[in-house]
Amino acid sequence: MMPPAVPWAERARAEHDAFADALRPAGVAVLYLTELLQDALEYAPARKQAVATVTSDRRLGEAAAAARGPSAARLAGNRR
């Protein structure tokens, strides 16, 4: 079951986009984290390091330890 959508999220996104549009003519570079992450993860060594870092965090427990096997290797772009 999915939680209900945040009722103000759409308006917040519209306000953010309007603010970003106002900043761009002043020479401000507006960066979006999702786009930066996608770009970084297209680079195989960065993807491999990100997967290894996330799945090796001991605070994540047994589920992360299990994910360090072949599934994690596939996520990192290594074929086993």
N, C-alpha and C positions, 0 to 999 in steps of 0.2 A: 504494500500500500504506500503510495507516494504522499508526502505531506502536501498540504495545500500551497499553492503559489503565494509568494509574498506579495500582498496587494500593491505595495508601493514600489516594487522593483522595476516595473516598466517605466514609471515616471522618473525614478532615480537614474535609470539608464539614459532616458531622453535628456534630462538635465545635464548629466555628465557629458554626453555627446555635444550638446549645445556649448557647454563650457570649453570643451576641447576645440571645437570649431572656432570659438572666439580667440583662443590662444594661438592657433596656428599662424594667422596673419602677422602676429608679432614675432614670428620666428621660433616659437616654442615647439620642440619635438615632442609629440604626444606618443607615448609607447604603451602598448597593451601587453600585459604579462602573458596572456594565452598565446599571442603571436610570437613573442620572444621565446617562449618555451617550445613551441612547435618548431621554430627555426633551429633552436639548439639541439633538439632531439632528432633532427634529420641527420645530424653529424654523428656517425656511428660511435666514435670514441666517447663523445659526450653522453650519448644514450646509454652506452655500456656502463659508464661511471655512475650515471644517475640511478640506473636500476640496481647496481651493486650497492650504492650508498643507502638507498631506501630499504632494500631487503636485508641489509646487514645490521640495521638498528636493533639492538637487543631489546629495546623497550616495546617492540612490536610483537614479541613472543614467538610461540611455536608456529603460528601461521606464516610468519615471515621466514622462519628457518626452513619450512617446507618449500616455500616459494623460491628459495635459492637454488633449487635443482634445475631440471631441464626447462621448466616454464619460464623462470627468470632469464635463462640463457636465450630463449626465443625472444623474450621482450627486448633484450639488449641487442638483438640482431645477430646472435651467434646461432648457427644451426647445428643441432646435435642429432 
